[in-house]
Amino acid sequence: MVIVVPFDGTDLATTALLHAENASKLYADPVVALTAIPRGNVKYARDRRWLSADEPFDMETIVARLRGQVAEAVPESEFRHLSVPRYSSTGAISSQLRRFAKDLDASAVFIGSENAGRIVVGMGSVGGRVAADLEYDVAIIRQSLSEADFAS
């Protein structure tokens, strides 16, 4: 079993990763950060600051940067990525993330999201759709914290 953290490089995703690291001691499970990357979708990558405004789409560059962010925040965690079709909907991406969590027999999923888990889940919420699964525990992290906050 593992603890899965959908990771897109945002402060909330990093905070969720830090919470998952603490929870991994309770669950006695390792942490796996997972990113779904739409192939060739420059706008999607730039919107998430995976690429700068003048960089072309390069999967290896994106993966290396995200892996570095994960390793910096939680060195003991594992980073994995999924390559999804270029114009994947949030529903398709969340389905892939849920399937991944189920395939790894996730004990928990830690989601960094401002709107996941509300009574009404927005159509654009990947986190909300992943949180709706009953196969694993879900922790929704809504407040960004710095690594220094975890040290105190």
C-alpha positions in Angstrom: 0.0 0.0 0.0 1.0 3.6 -0.6 -0.1 7.1 0.1 -0.8 8.9 -3.2 -0.5 12.7 -3.7 -1.7 14.1 -7.0 1.1 16.7 -7.7 1.1 19.6 -10.0 3.8 21.7 -8.4 1.5 24.3 -6.7 1.9 25.3 -3.1 -1.2 23.4 -2.2 0.1 20.2 -3.8 3.5 20.6 -2.0 1.6 21.1 1.3 -0.4 18.0 0.6 2.9 16.2 0.0 4.3 17.4 3.3 1.1 16.2 5.1 1.4 12.9 3.4 5.0 12.5 4.6 3.8 13.0 8.2 0.9 10.6 7.7 3.2 7.9 6.1 4.5 7.3 9.6 1.0 6.5 10.9 0.1 4.4 7.9 3.5 2.8 7.6 3.2 3.3 3.9 5.5 5.1 1.4 4.5 8.3 -0.4 4.1 8.4 -4.1 3.6 11.8 -5.9 1.8 11.5 -9.2 1.4 14.0 -12.0 -0.7 13.6 -15.1 0.9 15.5 -18.0 -1.1 16.1 -21.2 1.2 15.3 -24.2 2.2 18.3 -26.2 -0.1 20.7 -24.4 2.1 23.8 -24.1 -0.7 26.0 -22.7 -1.5 23.5 -20.0 2.2 23.2 -19.1 2.8 27.0 -19.1 -0.4 27.6 -17.1 1.0 25.4 -14.3 4.4 27.0 -14.6 6.0 23.7 -15.7 7.5 25.7 -18.7 8.4 29.3 -19.1 6.7 31.5 -21.7 9.3 30.9 -24.4 10.0 27.2 -23.8 8.7 24.6 -26.2 6.9 21.5 -24.8 9.4 19.0 -23.7 8.2 16.0 -21.6 11.6 15.3 -20.2 12.1 18.8 -19.0 8.7 18.9 -17.3 9.2 15.5 -15.6 12.7 16.5 -14.4 11.4 19.8 -12.9 8.4 18.1 -11.1 10.6 15.3 -9.9 13.0 17.9 -8.5 10.2 19.7 -6.7 9.0 16.5 -5.1 12.5 15.4 -4.1 13.2 18.8 -2.6 10.0 18.8 -0.5 10.0 15.1 0.5 13.2 13.3 -0.4 11.9 9.9 0.7 8.9 10.0 -1.6 8.7 8.5 -5.1 7.7 10.5 -8.1 5.7 9.1 -11.0 4.0 10.6 -14.0 1.3 9.7 -16.4 1.3 10.8 -20.0 -2.3 11.6 -21.0 -3.8 12.8 -24.3 -3.1 16.4 -25.2 -6.6 17.7 -24.5 -7.7 15.5 -21.7 -10.6 16.7 -19.7 -10.4 17.0 -15.9 -12.7 14.0 -15.7 -10.3 11.9 -17.8 -7.3 13.0 -15.8 -9.0 12.3 -12.5 -10.0 8.9 -13.8 -6.4 8.1 -14.5 -5.3 9.3 -11.1 -8.0 7.2 -9.4 -7.1 4.1 -11.4 -3.4 4.7 -10.4 -4.4 4.9 -6.7 -6.5 1.8 -7.0 -3.8 -0.2 -8.9 -1.3 0.6 -6.1 -3.9 -0.3 -3.4 -3.6 3.2 -1.9 -4.3 3.5 1.8 -4.9 7.2 1.4 -4.8 10.1 -1.1 -3.7 13.6 0.0 -5.1 16.3 -2.3 -4.1 19.9 -2.3 -7.2 21.8 -3.6 -9.1 24.9 -2.7 -12.4 23.4 -3.9 -12.2 19.5 -3.7 -14.6 17.9 -1.4 -17.3 20.6 -1.3 -20.9 19.5 -1.6 -20.9 20.7 -5.2 -17.8 19.8 -7.1 -16.9 22.1 -9.9 -16.6 20.6 -13.4 -13.0 21.7 -13.5 -11.9 20.0 -10.3 -9.6 17.0 -10.7 -9.2 16.9 -6.9 -12.9 16.8 -6.2 -13.4 13.8 -8.5 -10.4 11.9 -7.0 -11.8 12.7 -3.5 -15.1 11.1 -4.3 -13.7 7.6 -4.5 -14.5 5.3 -1.5 -11.6 2.9 -2.1 -9.1 4.9 0.1 -9.0 7.5 2.8 -8.9 11.1 1.5 -7.3 14.1 3.1 -8.1 17.5 1.5 -5.5 20.2 2.1 -6.9 23.7 1.5 -4.3 25.9 3.2 -0.8 26.2 1.9 2.0 26.0 4.4 5.7 26.3 4.0 8.2 23.5 4.9 9.3 25.8 7.8 5.7 25.5 9.2 6.1 21.8 9.4 9.5 22.0 11.1 8.0 24.0 14.0 
